[in-house]
Amino acid sequence: MTRHLAPFAIALALAAAASCRQASPGRGAGLPPGDPEAGRRAFVELQCHTCHEVAGGGLPAASVVPAVGLGGRTLLPPSRERLAQDILLPSSHFAEGYPASQIMQGDASRMPDYSKVLDDKQVADLVAFLASRYQRGLPSPTRQ
């Protein structure tokens, strides 16, 4: 399989696995268990924090305005599969607040292509870190 098709194959396999069986709580159907602390370190090493602000603090400040927020209290936290898809196929959808003018012009996500950089363990670690930053419940009031 060529490298440029690998992200699509991974996303398709994750979706197929999720539809074939119910994932146990806290585990994605197609991902190995991850280490949230290793994921936090990778998040900083990959400089994800420059564009993303993650609920719970403890990370360097984002330098992009507005930063793309991750984590926090939400009615339906993203599944592990969705988080993996967001990391490997960031142009599959756009975050709230992404400039509509860029979407209309056909611009892809500004996020780098990590599908050729990260192995399965690193993706699982990043997913475990991000999943740990979401809480199920009514969203917090909008930030001022």
Secondary structure, DSSP 8 states (H G I E B T S, - for coil): --GGGHHHHHHHHHHHHHHHS---TT--SSS----HHHHHHHHHHTTGGGTEEETT--S----SSS-EEE-EEESS---HHHHHHHHH-GGGS--TT--HHHHHTT---SS---TTT--HHHHHHHHHHHHHTEEESS------
